[in-house]
Amino acid sequence: MQINLYATFRMIAGVKSIEIDLAEGETVRAAVQKIIKKYPVLRSHWTDDSGALYPHVHILVNGSDVDTLPDQIDTVLKPTDSLDFFPPVAGG
């Protein structure tokens, strides 16, 4: 599965994209945990002490915001899906 990191997440991890293997039926939540395991430096930027994803971490599944999907972070992924991770954006 293709994972793309943007802006500060890219700088923190030191990579633009990540490849991970997902088993049949694994979810966005499982993908997040696999990414954090592979790049532990992202943990404090993505999750709180209990492991809950911060609301400011924006995840897109094939271009759709995970929060708009029926199962949200528990959306089941296919190996051909892509995930994009964006930090909070501010502007004026």
Gaussian input, Z-matrix of N, CA and C with variables (Angstrom, degrees):
# hf/3-21g

backbone

0 1
 N
 C     1     B1
 C     2     B2     1     A1
 N     3     B3     2     A2     1     D1
 C     4     B4     3     A3     2     D2
 C     5     B5     4     A4     3     D3
 N     6     B6     5     A5     4     D4
 C     7     B7     6     A6     5     D5
 C     8     B8     7     A7     6     D6
 N     9     B9     8     A8     7     D7
 C    10    B10     9     A9     8     D8
 C    11    B11    10    A10     9     D9
 N    12    B12    11    A11    10    D10
 C    13    B13    12    A12    11    D11
 C    14    B14    13    A13    12    D12
 N    15    B15    14    A14    13    D13
 C    16    B16    15    A15    14    D14
 C    17    B17    16    A16    15    D15
 N    18    B18    17    A17    16    D16
 C    19    B19    18    A18    17    D17
 C    20    B20    19    A19    18    D18
 N    21    B21    20    A20    19    D19
 C    22    B22    21    A21    20    D20
 C    23    B23    22    A22    21    D21
 N    24    B24    23    A23    22    D22
 C    25    B25    24    A24    23    D23
 C    26    B26    25    A25    24    D24
 N    27    B27    26    A26    25    D25
 C    28    B28    27    A27    26    D26
 C    29    B29    28    A28    27    D27
 N    30    B30    29    A29    28    D28
 C    31    B31    30    A30    29    D29
 C    32    B32    31    A31    30    D30
 N    33    B33    32    A32    31    D31
 C    34    B34    33    A33    32    D32
 C    35    B35    34    A34    33    D33
 N    36    B36    35    A35    34    D34
 C    37    B37    36    A36    35    D35
 C    38    B38    37    A37    36    D36
 N    39    B39    38    A38    37    D37
 C    40    B40    39    A39    38    D38
 C    41    B41    40    A40    39    D39
 N    42    B42    41    A41    40    D40
 C    43    B43    42    A42    41    D41
 C    44    B44    43    A43    42    D42
 N    45    B45    44    A44    43    D43
 C    46    B46    45    A45    44    D44
 C    47    B47    46    A46    45    D45
 N    48    B48    47    A47    46    D46
 C    49    B49    48    A48    47    D47
 C    50    B50    49    A49    48    D48
 N    51    B51    50    A50    49    D49
 C    52    B52    51    A51    50    D50
 C    53    B53    52    A52    51    D51
 N    54    B54    53    A53    52    D52
 C    55    B55    54    A54    53    D53
 C    56    B56    55    A55    54    D54
 N    57    B57    56    A56    55    D55
 C    58    B58    57    A57    56    D56
 C    59    B59    58    A58    57    D57
 N    60    B60    59    A59    58    D58
 C    61    B61    60    A60    59    D59
 C    62    B62    61    A61    60    D60
 N    63    B63    62    A62    61    D61
 C    64    B64    63    A63    62    D62
 C    65    B65    64    A64    63    D63
 N    66    B66    65    A65    64    D64
 C    67    B67    66    A66    65    D65
 C    68    B68    67    A67    66    D66
 N    69    B69    68    A68    67    D67
 C    70    B70    69    A69    68    D68
 C    71    B71    70    A70    69    D69
 N    72    B72    71    A71    70    D70
 C    73    B73    72    A72    71    D71
 C    74    B74    73    A73    72    D72
 N    75    B75    74    A74    73    D73
 C    76    B76    75    A75    74    D74
 C    77    B77    76    A76    75    D75
 N    78    B78    77    A77    76    D76
 C    79    B79    78    A78    77    D77
 C    80    B80    79    A79    78    D78
 N    81    B81    80    A80    79    D79
 C    82    B82    81    A81    80    D80
 C    83    B83    82    A82    81    D81
 N    84    B84    83    A83    82    D82
 C    85    B85    84    A84    83    D83
 C    86    B86    85    A85    84    D84
 N    87    B87    86    A86    85    D85
 C    88    B88    87    A87    86    D86
 C    89    B89    88    A88    87    D87
 N    90    B90    89    A89    88    D88
 C    91    B91    90    A90    89    D89
 C    92    B92    91    A91    90    D90
 N    93    B93    92    A92    91    D91
 C    94    B94    93    A93    92    D92
 C    95    B95    94    A94    93    D93
 N    96    B96    95    A95    94    D94
 C    97    B97    96    A96    95    D95
 C    98    B98    97    A97    96    D96
 N    99    B99    98    A98    97    D97
 C   100   B100    99    A99    98    D98
 C   101   B101   100   A100    99    D99
 N   102   B102   101   A101   100   D100
 C   103   B103   102   A102   101   D101
 C   104   B104   103   A103   102   D102
 N   105   B105   104   A104   103   D103
 C   106   B106   105   A105   104   D104
 C   107   B107   106   A106   105   D105
 N   108   B108   107   A107   106   D106
 C   109   B109   108   A108   107   D107
 C   110   B110   109   A109   108   D108
 N   111   B111   110   A110   109   D109
 C   112   B112   111   A111   110   D110
 C   113   B113   112   A112   111   D111
 N   114   B114   113   A113   112   D112
 C   115   B115   114   A114   113   D113
 C   116   B116   115   A115   114   D114
 N   117   B117   116   A116   115   D115
 C   118   B118   117   A117   116   D116
 C   119   B119   118   A118   117   D117
 N   120   B120   119   A119   118   D118
 C   121   B121   120   A120   119   D119
 C   122   B122   121   A121   120   D120
 N   123   B123   122   A122   121   D121
 C   124   B124   123   A123   122   D122
 C   125   B125   124   A124   123   D123
 N   126   B126   125   A125   124   D124
 C   127   B127   126   A126   125   D125
 C   128   B128   127   A127   126   D126
 N   129   B129   128   A128   127   D127
 C   130   B130   129   A129   128   D128
 C   131   B131   130   A130   129   D129
 N   132   B132   131   A131   130   D130
 C   133   B133   132   A132   131   D131
 C   134   B134   133   A133   132   D132
 N   135   B135   134   A134   133   D133
 C   136   B136   135   A135   134   D134
 C   137   B137   136   A136   135   D135
 N   138   B138   137   A137   136   D136
 C   139   B139   138   A138   137   D137
 C   140   B140   139   A139   138   D138
 N   141   B141   140   A140   139   D139
 C   142   B142   141   A141   140   D140
 C   143   B143   142   A142   141   D141
 N   144   B144   143   A143   142   D142
 C   145   B145   144   A144   143   D143
 C   146   B146   145   A145   144   D144
 N   147   B147   146   A146   145   D145
 C   148   B148   147   A147   146   D146
 C   149   B149   148   A148   147   D147
 N   150   B150   149   A149   148   D148
 C   151   B151   150   A150   149   D149
 C   152   B152   151   A151   150   D150
 N   153   B153   152   A152   151   D151
 C   154   B154   153   A153   152   D152
 C   155   B155   154   A154   153   D153
 N   156   B156   155   A155   154   D154
 C   157   B157   156   A156   155   D155
 C   158   B158   157   A157   156   D156
 N   159   B159   158   A158   157   D157
 C   160   B160   159   A159   158   D158
 C   161   B161   160   A160   159   D159
 N   162   B162   161   A161   160   D160
 C   163   B163   162   A162   161   D161
 C   164   B164   163   A163   162   D162
 N   165   B165   164   A164   163   D163
 C   166   B166   165   A165   164   D164
 C   167   B167   166   A166   165   D165
 N   168   B168   167   A167   166   D166
 C   169   B169   168   A168   167   D167
 C   170   B170   169   A169   168   D168
 N   171   B171   170   A170   169   D169
 C   172   B172   171   A171   170   D170
 C   173   B173   172   A172   171   D171
 N   174   B174   173   A173   172   D172
 C   175   B175   174   A174   173   D173
 C   176   B176   175   A175   174   D174
 N   177   B177   176   A176   175   D175
 C   178   B178   177   A177   176   D176
 C   179   B179   178   A178   177   D177
 N   180   B180   179   A179   178   D178
 C   181   B181   180   A180   179   D179
 C   182   B182   181   A181   180   D180
 N   183   B183   182   A182   181   D181
 C   184   B184   183   A183   182   D182
 C   185   B185   184   A184   183   D183
 N   186   B186   185   A185   184   D184
 C   187   B187   186   A186   185   D185
 C   188   B188   187   A187   186   D186
 N   189   B189   188   A188   187   D187
 C   190   B190   189   A189   188   D188
 C   191   B191   190   A190   189   D189
 N   192   B192   191   A191   190   D190
 C   193   B193   192   A192   191   D191
 C   194   B194   193   A193   192   D192
 N   195   B195   194   A194   193   D193
 C   196   B196   195   A195   194   D194
 C   197   B197   196   A196   195   D195
 N   198   B198   197   A197   196   D196
 C   199   B199   198   A198   197   D197
 C   200   B200   199   A199   198   D198
 N   201   B201   200   A200   199   D199
 C   202   B202   201   A201   200   D200
 C   203   B203   202   A202   201   D201
 N   204   B204   203   A203   202   D202
 C   205   B205   204   A204   203   D203
 C   206   B206   205   A205   204   D204
 N   207   B207   206   A206   205   D205
 C   208   B208   207   A207   206   D206
 C   209   B209   208   A208   207   D207
 N   210   B210   209   A209   208   D208
 C   211   B211   210   A210   209   D209
 C   212   B212   211   A211   210   D210
 N   213   B213   212   A212   211   D211
 C   214   B214   213   A213   212   D212
 C   215   B215   214   A214   213   D213
 N   216   B216   215   A215   214   D214
 C   217   B217   216   A216   215   D215
 C   218   B218   217   A217   216   D216
 N   219   B219   218   A218   217   D217
 C   220   B220   219   A219   218   D218
 C   221   B221   220   A220   219   D219
 N   222   B222   221   A221   220   D220
 C   223   B223   222   A222   221   D221
 C   224   B224   223   A223   222   D222
 N   225   B225   224   A224   223   D223
 C   226   B226   225   A225   224   D224
 C   227   B227   226   A226   225   D225
 N   228   B228   227   A227   226   D226
 C   229   B229   228   A228   227   D227
 C   230   B230   229   A229   228   D228
 N   231   B231   230   A230   229   D229
 C   232   B232   231   A231   230   D230
 C   233   B233   232   A232   231   D231
 N   234   B234   233   A233   232   D232
 C   235   B235   234   A234   233   D233
 C   236   B236   235   A235   234   D234
 N   237   B237   236   A236   235   D235
 C   238   B238   237   A237   236   D236
 C   239   B239   238   A238   237   D237
 N   240   B240   239   A239   238   D238
 C   241   B241   240   A240   239   D239
 C   242   B242   241   A241   240   D240
 N   243   B243   242   A242   241   D241
 C   244   B244   243   A243   242   D242
 C   245   B245   244   A244   243   D243
 N   246   B246   245   A245   244   D244
 C   247   B247   246   A246   245   D245
 C   248   B248   247   A247   246   D246
 N   249   B249   248   A248   247   D247
 C   250   B250   249   A249   248   D248
 C   251   B251   250   A250   249   D249
 N   252   B252   251   A251   250   D250
 C   253   B253   252   A252   251   D251
 C   254   B254   253   A253   252   D252
 N   255   B255   254   A254   253   D253
 C   256   B256   255   A255   254   D254
 C   257   B257   256   A256   255   D255
 N   258   B258   257   A257   256   D256
 C   259   B259   258   A258   257   D257
 C   260   B260   259   A259   258   D258
 N   261   B261   260   A260   259   D259
 C   262   B262   261   A261   260   D260
 C   263   B263   262   A262   261   D261
 N   264   B264   263   A263   262   D262
 C   265   B265   264   A264   263   D263
 C   266   B266   265   A265   264   D264
 N   267   B267   266   A266   265   D265
 C   268   B268   267   A267   266   D266
 C   269   B269   268   A268   267   D267
 N   270   B270   269   A269   268   D268
 C   271   B271   270   A270   269   D269
 C   272   B272   271   A271   270   D270
 N   273   B273   272   A272   271   D271
 C   274   B274   273   A273   272   D272
 C   275   B275   274   A274   273   D273

   B1=1.4278
   B2=1.5164
   B3=1.3147
   B4=1.4619
   B5=1.5269
   B6=1.3246
   B7=1.4597
   B8=1.5256
   B9=1.3252
   B10=1.4616
   B11=1.5161
   B12=1.3215
   B13=1.4597
   B14=1.5176
   B15=1.3238
   B16=1.4556
   B17=1.5209
   B18=1.3208
   B19=1.4599
   B20=1.5337
   B21=1.3270
   B22=1.4637
   B23=1.5274
   B24=1.3353
   B25=1.4675
   B26=1.5205
   B27=1.3017
   B28=1.4691
   B29=1.5281
   B30=1.3311
   B31=1.4667
   B32=1.5278
   B33=1.3177
   B34=1.4647
   B35=1.5304
   B36=1.3382
   B37=1.4692
   B38=1.5242
   B39=1.3234
   B40=1.4549
   B41=1.5177
   B42=1.3389
   B43=1.4658
   B44=1.5207
   B45=1.3166
   B46=1.4643
   B47=1.5276
   B48=1.3287
   B49=1.4596
   B50=1.5211
   B51=1.3237
   B52=1.4523
   B53=1.5203
   B54=1.2969
   B55=1.4641
   B56=1.5170
   B57=1.3304
   B58=1.4628
   B59=1.5212
   B60=1.3186
   B61=1.4528
   B62=1.5168
   B63=1.3317
   B64=1.4550
   B65=1.5152
   B66=1.3099
   B67=1.4598
   B68=1.5232
   B69=1.3039
   B70=1.4619
   B71=1.5272
   B72=1.3214
   B73=1.4580
   B74=1.5149
   B75=1.3360
   B76=1.4606
   B77=1.5272
   B78=1.3170
   B79=1.4615
   B80=1.5295
   B81=1.3309
   B82=1.4579
   B83=1.5309
   B84=1.3262
   B85=1.4656
   B86=1.5326
   B87=1.3287
   B88=1.4698
   B89=1.5274
   B90=1.3241
   B91=1.4637
   B92=1.5244
   B93=1.3371
   B94=1.4651
   B95=1.5236
   B96=1.3228
   B97=1.4646
   B98=1.5333
   B99=1.3248
   B100=1.4663
   B101=1.5264
   B102=1.3212
   B103=1.4687
   B104=1.5296
   B105=1.3354
   B106=1.4654
   B107=1.5245
   B108=1.3214
   B109=1.4664
   B110=1.5278
   B111=1.3380
   B112=1.4610
   B113=1.5308
   B114=1.3420
   B115=1.4645
   B116=1.5265
   B117=1.3344
   B118=1.4673
   B119=1.5251
   B120=1.3066
   B121=1.4601
   B122=1.5355
   B123=1.3221
   B124=1.4655
   B125=1.5301
   B126=1.3147
   B127=1.4762
   B128=1.5268
   B129=1.3091
   B130=1.4702
   B131=1.5264
   B132=1.3138
   B133=1.4629
   B134=1.5318
   B135=1.3312
   B136=1.4602
   B137=1.5198
   B138=1.3413
   B139=1.4639
   B140=1.5255
   B141=1.3332
   B142=1.4593
   B143=1.5266
   B144=1.3308
   B145=1.4671
   B146=1.5276
   B147=1.3450
   B148=1.4638
   B149=1.5330
   B150=1.3423
   B151=1.4610
   B152=1.5145
   B153=1.3363
   B154=1.4694
   B155=1.5266
   B156=1.3128
   B157=1.4628
   B158=1.5327
   B159=1.3150
   B160=1.4630
   B161=1.5256
   B162=1.3348
   B163=1.4730
   B164=1.5246
   B165=1.3369
   B166=1.4647
   B167=1.5365
   B168=1.3310
   B169=1.4689
   B170=1.5253
   B171=1.3120
   B172=1.4601
   B173=1.5268
   B174=1.3242
   B175=1.4643
   B176=1.5224
   B177=1.3235
   B178=1.4542
   B179=1.5167
   B180=1.3246
   B181=1.4646
   B182=1.5191
   B183=1.3000
   B184=1.4678
   B185=1.5261
   B186=1.3373
   B187=1.4571
   B188=1.5126
   B189=1.3329
   B190=1.4642
   B191=1.5219
   B192=1.3242
   B193=1.4633
   B194=1.5208
   B195=1.3215
   B196=1.4677
   B197=1.5296
   B198=1.3265
   B199=1.4618
   B200=1.5260
   B201=1.3275
   B202=1.4676
   B203=1.5275
   B204=1.3285
   B205=1.4639
   B206=1.5310
   B207=1.3246
   B208=1.4712
   B209=1.5262
   B210=1.3310
   B211=1.4629
   B212=1.5271
   B213=1.3090
   B214=1.4623
   B215=1.5312
   B216=1.3211
   B217=1.4754
   B218=1.5313
   B219=1.3097
   B220=1.4614
   B221=1.5260
   B222=1.3292
   B223=1.4670
   B224=1.5236
   B225=1.3135
   B226=1.4652
   B227=1.5252
   B228=1.3080
   B229=1.4648
   B230=1.5216
   B231=1.3364
   B232=1.4571
   B233=1.5274
   B234=1.3282
   B235=1.4704
   B236=1.5251
   B237=1.3245
   B238=1.4663
   B239=1.5249
   B240=1.3445
   B241=1.4578
   B242=1.5217
   B243=1.3234
   B244=1.4621
   B245=1.5179
   B246=1.3204
   B247=1.4628
   B248=1.5104
   B249=1.3261
   B250=1.4531
   B251=1.5111
   B252=1.3337
   B253=1.4548
   B254=1.5132
   B255=1.3425
   B256=1.4518
   B257=1.5188
   B258=1.3355
   B259=1.4592
   B260=1.5309
   B261=1.3337
   B262=1.4659
   B263=1.5298
   B264=1.3068
   B265=1.4628
   B266=1.5197
   B267=1.3103
   B268=1.4547
   B269=1.5256
   B270=1.2480
   B271=1.4643
   B272=1.5056
   B273=1.2977
   B274=1.4578
   B275=1.4635
   A1=108.80
   A2=115.99
   A3=123.26
   A4=109.96
   A5=115.77
   A6=123.23
   A7=107.30
   A8=116.87
   A9=121.59
   A10=109.54
   A11=115.97
   A12=122.32
   A13=108.62
   A14=116.21
   A15=120.77
   A16=111.18
   A17=115.05
   A18=125.59
   A19=111.46
   A20=118.05
   A21=120.50
   A22=112.51
   A23=118.40
   A24=119.40
   A25=110.48
   A26=116.30
   A27=121.46
   A28=110.33
   A29=115.66
   A30=119.95
   A31=110.67
   A32=117.22
   A33=121.48
   A34=110.82
   A35=116.43
   A36=120.81
   A37=112.33
   A38=116.65
   A39=120.30
   A40=113.86
   A41=115.97
   A42=120.83
   A43=109.56
   A44=115.41
   A45=122.17
   A46=110.69
   A47=115.89
   A48=119.59
   A49=110.12
   A50=113.93
   A51=122.56
   A52=107.89
   A53=116.87
   A54=122.34
   A55=107.93
   A56=116.54
   A57=119.92
   A58=108.79
   A59=115.55
   A60=121.40
   A61=108.45
   A62=115.50
   A63=120.99
   A64=109.38
   A65=116.12
   A66=121.10
   A67=108.78
   A68=115.97
   A69=122.21
   A70=109.78
   A71=116.96
   A72=121.56
   A73=115.42
   A74=118.79
   A75=119.22
   A76=110.19
   A77=114.05
   A78=121.58
   A79=112.46
   A80=114.56
   A81=120.67
   A82=108.88
   A83=116.99
   A84=121.40
   A85=110.84
   A86=116.93
   A87=121.16
   A88=110.69
   A89=116.66
   A90=120.60
   A91=110.49
   A92=116.57
   A93=120.77
   A94=109.65
   A95=117.40
   A96=120.78
   A97=111.67
   A98=117.36
   A99=120.36
   A100=111.06
   A101=116.42
   A102=120.29
   A103=109.76
   A104=116.28
   A105=120.51
   A106=110.84
   A107=116.87
   A108=119.46
   A109=110.71
   A110=115.67
   A111=120.77
   A112=111.70
   A113=116.51
   A114=122.99
   A115=109.04
   A116=117.60
   A117=121.06
   A118=114.36
   A119=117.67
   A120=121.10
   A121=110.79
   A122=118.46
   A123=122.12
   A124=112.64
   A125=117.80
   A126=121.36
   A127=112.70
   A128=117.89
   A129=120.26
   A130=112.17
   A131=117.65
   A132=121.58
   A133=111.87
   A134=116.64
   A135=120.78
   A136=114.25
   A137=117.47
   A138=119.47
   A139=112.05
   A140=114.12
   A141=119.01
   A142=109.37
   A143=117.15
   A144=121.31
   A145=113.21
   A146=116.82
   A147=119.99
   A148=112.30
   A149=116.67
   A150=120.53
   A151=114.10
   A152=117.40
   A153=120.72
   A154=109.93
   A155=115.36
   A156=121.74
   A157=109.76
   A158=116.41
   A159=120.11
   A160=109.61
   A161=117.19
   A162=119.90
   A163=113.53
   A164=117.41
   A165=119.22
   A166=112.98
   A167=117.86
   A168=120.75
   A169=107.59
   A170=116.30
   A171=121.21
   A172=109.65
   A173=115.21
   A174=121.56
   A175=108.20
   A176=115.88
   A177=121.25
   A178=109.25
   A179=115.84
   A180=122.98
   A181=106.22
   A182=116.52
   A183=121.86
   A184=111.33
   A185=116.43
   A186=121.78
   A187=115.26
   A188=119.15
   A189=122.29
   A190=110.02
   A191=115.89
   A192=120.48
   A193=109.63
   A194=116.39
   A195=121.21
   A196=111.08
   A197=118.05
   A198=121.01
   A199=112.70
   A200=117.70
   A201=120.84
   A202=112.24
   A203=117.12
   A204=121.13
   A205=109.89
   A206=118.04
   A207=121.02
   A208=113.98
   A209=118.24
   A210=121.14
   A211=112.88
   A212=116.51
   A213=123.98
   A214=111.96
   A215=118.18
   A216=120.94
   A217=111.64
   A218=117.62
   A219=121.02
   A220=112.27
   A221=116.38
   A222=122.20
   A223=108.98
   A224=115.83
   A225=121.44
   A226=108.65
   A227=115.37
   A228=121.83
   A229=111.97
   A230=114.44
   A231=121.67
   A232=107.65
   A233=117.77
   A234=120.02
   A235=113.77
   A236=117.36
   A237=120.85
   A238=112.93
   A239=117.49
   A240=120.76
   A241=110.57
   A242=114.92
   A243=119.62
   A244=108.50
   A245=115.06
   A246=121.99
   A247=108.51
   A248=115.72
   A249=122.65
   A250=108.20
   A251=117.42
   A252=123.19
   A253=109.29
   A254=115.16
   A255=122.06
   A256=109.93
   A257=117.44
   A258=120.71
   A259=108.52
   A260=117.10
   A261=119.09
   A262=109.77
   A263=114.97
   A264=120.59
   A265=108.26
   A266=116.28
   A267=121.17
   A268=108.70
   A269=115.29
   A270=118.69
   A271=110.06
   A272=114.57
   A273=116.13
   A274=112.77
   D1=140.18
   D2=-179.25
   D3=-91.14
   D4=126.69
   D5=176.67
   D6=-118.64
   D7=129.07
   D8=178.44
   D9=-115.73
   D10=132.22
   D11=177.70
   D12=-108.44
   D13=144.12
   D14=-177.23
   D15=-127.63
   D16=154.32
   D17=174.10
   D18=51.28
   D19=-126.17
   D20=-174.07
   D21=-65.60
   D22=-29.74
   D23=177.38
   D24=-62.66
   D25=-37.35
   D26=177.61
   D27=-65.32
   D28=-42.99
   D29=-179.51
   D30=-66.88
   D31=-41.33
   D32=-178.15
   D33=-63.92
   D34=-46.78
   D35=-177.94
   D36=-77.47
   D37=-24.10
   D38=-178.89
   D39=78.23
   D40=14.53
   D41=177.98
   D42=-140.21
   D43=153.55
   D44=178.90
   D45=-87.01
   D46=-39.10
   D47=-177.91
   D48=-142.98
   D49=158.88
   D50=-176.86
   D51=-134.02
   D52=142.57
   D53=172.03
   D54=-109.81
   D55=129.05
   D56=174.40
   D57=-131.14
   D58=154.61
   D59=175.28
   D60=-98.56
   D61=130.89
   D62=176.89
   D63=-118.28
   D64=138.93
   D65=175.05
   D66=-77.90
   D67=160.04
   D68=176.74
   D69=-52.91
   D70=130.67
   D71=175.82
   D72=86.55
   D73=0.59
   D74=179.62
   D75=-74.52
   D76=154.29
   D77=-171.85
   D78=-108.56
   D79=175.09
   D80=174.13
   D81=-57.68
   D82=-42.20
   D83=179.08
   D84=-56.71
   D85=-43.94
   D86=178.73
   D87=-65.25
   D88=-38.64
   D89=178.60
   D90=-63.19
   D91=-42.79
   D92=178.28
   D93=-58.31
   D94=-45.58
   D95=-179.39
   D96=-63.97
   D97=-38.49
   D98=178.33
   D99=-67.01
   D100=-38.60
   D101=178.71
   D102=-64.93
   D103=-45.46
   D104=179.39
   D105=-62.84
   D106=-37.27
   D107=177.94
   D108=-64.19
   D109=-38.95
   D110=-179.07
   D111=-76.52
   D112=-33.35
   D113=-179.44
   D114=-130.16
   D115=75.77
   D116=-175.46
   D117=-59.72
   D118=-20.14
   D119=178.61
   D120=-61.82
   D121=-21.90
   D122=179.68
   D123=-79.39
   D124=-19.62
   D125=-173.97
   D126=-50.98
   D127=-53.52
   D128=-175.38
   D129=-68.44
   D130=-19.44
   D131=179.29
   D132=-89.40
   D133=-21.12
   D134=-176.16
   D135=-106.92
   D136=-32.36
   D137=-173.51
   D138=-131.77
   D139=155.09
   D140=175.40
   D141=-85.07
   D142=-174.81
   D143=-176.07
   D144=-62.66
   D145=-25.71
   D146=179.55
   D147=-87.65
   D148=-3.16
   D149=179.60
   D150=92.79
   D151=1.99
   D152=178.56
   D153=-76.38
   D154=138.25
   D155=-179.83
   D156=-68.00
   D157=133.23
   D158=176.05
   D159=-65.89
   D160=143.70
   D161=-179.91
   D162=-65.87
   D163=-20.37
   D164=-178.92
   D165=-80.98
   D166=-4.81
   D167=177.38
   D168=-86.58
   D169=114.16
   D170=-178.22
   D171=-97.18
   D172=124.16
   D173=-179.28
   D174=-118.01
   D175=129.78
   D176=175.02
   D177=-113.64
   D178=132.68
   D179=175.03
   D180=-105.34
   D181=113.10
   D182=-177.84
   D183=50.28
   D184=38.73
   D185=176.69
   D186=88.51
   D187=-3.53
   D188=179.00
   D189=-106.01
   D190=131.06
   D191=178.91
   D192=-59.41
   D193=128.77
   D194=-176.40
   D195=-58.48
   D196=-30.75
   D197=-179.74
   D198=-68.41
   D199=-17.01
   D200=179.51
   D201=-94.27
   D202=-7.45
   D203=-179.35
   D204=-82.77
   D205=147.78
   D206=-176.62
   D207=-53.33
   D208=-41.17
   D209=-178.01
   D210=-99.62
   D211=4.95
   D212=178.74
   D213=44.47
   D214=-124.75
   D215=-175.21
   D216=-68.25
   D217=-13.67
   D218=177.82
   D219=-96.61
   D220=17.54
   D221=175.46
   D222=-64.42
   D223=130.82
   D224=177.91
   D225=-76.20
   D226=135.57
   D227=-177.54
   D228=-104.86
   D229=152.80
   D230=172.64
   D231=-107.75
   D232=154.65
   D233=-179.63
   D234=-58.16
   D235=-23.81
   D236=-178.66
   D237=-87.59
   D238=-5.19
   D239=178.96
   D240=-71.25
   D241=161.33
   D242=172.51
   D243=-126.32
   D244=147.64
   D245=176.62
   D246=-119.43
   D247=136.03
   D248=176.04
   D249=-119.81
   D250=133.05
   D251=179.89
   D252=-115.78
   D253=122.65
   D254=-179.50
   D255=-120.86
   D256=136.92
   D257=173.89
   D258=-77.73
   D259=173.65
   D260=176.39
   D261=-62.75
   D262=147.05
   D263=-179.45
   D264=-121.68
   D265=135.00
   D266=176.83
   D267=-126.98
   D268=152.34
   D269=179.12
   D270=-167.94
   D271=-179.60
   D272=-176.39
   D273=-149.52

